[in-house]
């Protein structure tokens, strides 16, 4: 399944189950040279940035949580979330969902 198919088939229903409306979820968001697979907006502000990676070491290994901040996939989505001032970001393969609070570390 491609990342786009996963976004529509798995992630959107997951977000709707959490209470986010379909209209609050925007896909393929681009800003200042960075891109996010999806962004959930709340009150017209970015709230959650979502990156779909079919294969990511952060999702497939039992990494020490302190090491996750150095994972390139985590850093990529964190940079986008930081740029959008989104307080949260998610890295997912459609099966596992790693939630993070956006900060400067």
Secondary structure as UniProt FT lines:
FT   HELIX           3..6
FT   HELIX           7..11
FT   HELIX           12..17
FT   TURN            18..19
FT   HELIX           22..24
FT   STRAND          25..31
FT   TURN            32..33
FT   STRAND          34..42
FT   TURN            43..44
FT   STRAND          45..52
FT   HELIX           57..60
FT   HELIX           65..68
FT   TURN            69..70
FT   HELIX           72..83
FT   TURN            84..85
FT   STRAND          88..92
FT   STRAND          97..101
//
